Amino acid sequence: MPRICSDHTMTVQKCNILQGKKGLIFGALDERSLAWHVAKRCMECGADIVLTNTPQALQLGTLPNLAQQAGVPIVPCDATDINDIRHLLTQAQTLLGGSIDFVLHSVAQSLNLRRHRTYEKVNYDYFLKTLDISALSLHKILQAALDMNAISQGGSVVTLTYLASERYLYGYNDMADAKAMLESIVRQMGAIYGTAHGVRVNAISQSATNTKAGTQWDEQACFSRYVNDLSPLGAADADDCADLCVTLFSDFTRKVTMQTIYNDGGFAHTMLTGQLMSEFRNTIDN
Ligand SMILES: NC(=O)c1ccc[n+]([C@@H]2O[C@H](COP(=O)([O-])OP(=O)(O)OC[C@H]3O[C@@H](n4cnc5c(N)ncnc54)[C@H](O)[C@@H]3O)[C@@H](O)[C@H]2O)c1
């Protein structure tokens, strides 16, 4: 069945561009998670997948039910723990029947954000944990995968990032530092893994989206309207993110690597739209 896109003017056809590919997806917590949207789309496009999240997340979230309904295996893993990662990579290859063709890293958490500690008053233990979970975890996954030769030649790794890595965004806190580090890891490991095994590593800089992690940030609700109004194509939703991930996992993007790709309707490159200008003008006139 074709799927109607977020702007209701287009449909995306079901296709088989991931037929025969084996994927590992980190970070689906519940039905709102970006990773769950990506997982569903990968399956629709013909991939076999394994899902993973922390043991705590598997207890708190709805992933076990979702995975059971979809007939997909889950292997628990704390993505900050190198032993867990090695175990996961072994298990995933056994379950999938061979080496992994694509990986989605959709992992982030900030205790400073969750506990409403402002940036100038961060707790440094929380700060280090934010960096470990939200950035270094990608390094650890790639280091283990490289060492175990777990990702196939020509494979593709995608992580999810946010524009606050490069611009100040009020209230985004230590997650901005984590995202900057994450994008640097994408470039460095992309060069190393590309040279060694032809594996691509990219980041998608996604529009603000209404998920559990997205709503951790206090300002998300009022920000989403501003973002949508300032994006010439409108903000990208979770299904848009899933479609771009599938494209990056496919062989059609075999020479794309070490990039931060904006999936944001043009937001990152727009100062002011005509619509917002009219609204400001009306406010001043009235
Ligand atoms: N929602 C947005 O507005 C938005 C925008 C741009 C980028 N992103 C990024 O997308 C990714 C997914 O976020 P989301 O919005 O789908 O929210 P989400 O809360 O559904 O996903 C975050 C996931 O990280 C997992 N996680 C936390 N600690 C972990 C650990 N130690 N090991 C393994 N997994 C762990 C959580 O269990 C959860 O499943 C994050 O990197 C987030 O920063 C989100």
The ligand as an SDF file (V2000), in Angstrom:
LIG
                    3D

 44 48  0  0  0  0  0  0  0  0999 V2000
   12.7030   13.8990   18.7100 N   0  0  0  0  0  0  0  0  0  0  0  0
   13.4110   14.9120   18.2190 C   0  0  0  0  0  0  0  0  0  0  0  0
   12.9640   16.0800   18.1910 O   0  0  0  0  0  0  0  0  0  0  0  0
   14.7830   14.6630   17.6570 C   0  0  0  0  0  0  0  0  0  0  0  0
   15.3270   15.5800   16.7170 C   0  0  0  0  0  0  0  0  0  0  0  0
   16.6130   15.3420   16.2200 C   0  0  0  0  0  0  0  0  0  0  0  0
   17.3180   14.2040   16.6660 C   0  0  0  0  0  0  0  0  0  0  0  0
   16.7510   13.3590   17.5810 N   0  0  0  0  0  0  0  0  0  0  0  0
   17.5330   12.2060   18.0300 C   0  0  0  0  0  0  0  0  0  0  0  0
   16.9090   11.0170   17.6270 O   0  0  0  0  0  0  0  0  0  0  0  0
   17.3370    9.9690   18.5080 C   0  0  0  0  0  0  0  0  0  0  0  0
   16.1220    9.1860   18.9740 C   0  0  0  0  0  0  0  0  0  0  0  0
   15.3280    9.9910   19.8130 O   0  0  0  0  0  0  0  0  0  0  0  0
   13.7400    9.9400   19.8120 P   0  0  0  0  0  0  0  0  0  0  0  0
   13.2960   11.3410   19.6270 O   0  0  0  0  0  0  0  0  0  0  0  0
   13.2200    8.8800   18.9360 O   0  0  0  0  0  0  0  0  0  0  0  0
   13.4060    9.5820   21.3430 O   0  0  0  0  0  0  0  0  0  0  0  0
   13.3410    8.1850   22.1300 P   0  0  0  0  0  0  0  0  0  0  0  0
   13.2930    8.5460   23.5710 O   0  0  0  0  0  0  0  0  0  0  0  0
   12.2380    7.3660   21.6050 O   0  0  0  0  0  0  0  0  0  0  0  0
   14.7390    7.4790   21.7910 O   0  0  0  0  0  0  0  0  0  0  0  0
   15.9070    7.6220   22.5650 C   0  0  0  0  0  0  0  0  0  0  0  0
   16.3680    6.2000   22.8540 C   0  0  0  0  0  0  0  0  0  0  0  0
   17.6640    6.1410   23.4710 O   0  0  0  0  0  0  0  0  0  0  0  0
   17.6390    4.9760   24.2680 C   0  0  0  0  0  0  0  0  0  0  0  0
   18.7660    4.9330   25.2070 N   0  0  0  0  0  0  0  0  0  0  0  0
   19.0150    5.7740   26.2540 C   0  0  0  0  0  0  0  0  0  0  0  0
   20.1090    5.3580   26.9070 N   0  0  0  0  0  0  0  0  0  0  0  0
   20.5780    4.2540   26.2530 C   0  0  0  0  0  0  0  0  0  0  0  0
   21.6890    3.3910   26.4420 C   0  0  0  0  0  0  0  0  0  0  0  0
   22.5600    3.5650   27.4530 N   0  0  0  0  0  0  0  0  0  0  0  0
   21.8410    2.3450   25.5890 N   0  0  0  0  0  0  0  0  0  0  0  0
   20.9710    2.1270   24.5730 C   0  0  0  0  0  0  0  0  0  0  0  0
   19.9140    2.9240   24.3370 N   0  0  0  0  0  0  0  0  0  0  0  0
   19.7190    3.9680   25.1760 C   0  0  0  0  0  0  0  0  0  0  0  0
   16.3070    5.1010   24.9780 C   0  0  0  0  0  0  0  0  0  0  0  0
   15.9200    3.9170   25.6600 O   0  0  0  0  0  0  0  0  0  0  0  0
   15.4090    5.4630   23.8030 C   0  0  0  0  0  0  0  0  0  0  0  0
   14.9160    4.2970   23.1840 O   0  0  0  0  0  0  0  0  0  0  0  0
   18.1350   10.6440   19.6120 C   0  0  0  0  0  0  0  0  0  0  0  0
   19.5070   10.5870   19.3140 O   0  0  0  0  0  0  0  0  0  0  0  0
   17.6420   12.0790   19.5380 C   0  0  0  0  0  0  0  0  0  0  0  0
   18.5520   13.0170   20.0800 O   0  0  0  0  0  0  0  0  0  0  0  0
   15.5060   13.5350   18.0600 C   0  0  0  0  0  0  0  0  0  0  0  0
  1  2  1  0
  2  3  2  0
  2  4  1  0
  4  5  1  0
  4 44  2  0
  5  6  2  0
  6  7  1  0
  7  8  2  0
  8  9  1  0
  8 44  1  0
  9 10  1  0
  9 42  1  0
 10 11  1  0
 11 12  1  0
 11 40  1  0
 12 13  1  0
 13 14  1  0
 14 15  2  0
 14 16  1  0
 14 17  1  0
 17 18  1  0
 18 19  2  0
 18 20  1  0
 18 21  1  0
 21 22  1  0
 22 23  1  0
 23 24  1  0
 23 38  1  0
 24 25  1  0
 25 26  1  0
 25 36  1  0
 26 27  1  0
 26 35  1  0
 27 28  2  0
 28 29  1  0
 29 30  1  0
 29 35  2  0
 30 31  1  0
 30 32  2  0
 32 33  1  0
 33 34  2  0
 34 35  1  0
 36 37  1  0
 36 38  1  0
 38 39  1  0
 40 41  1  0
 40 42  1  0
 42 43  1  0
M  CHG  2   8   1  16  -1
M  END
$$$$
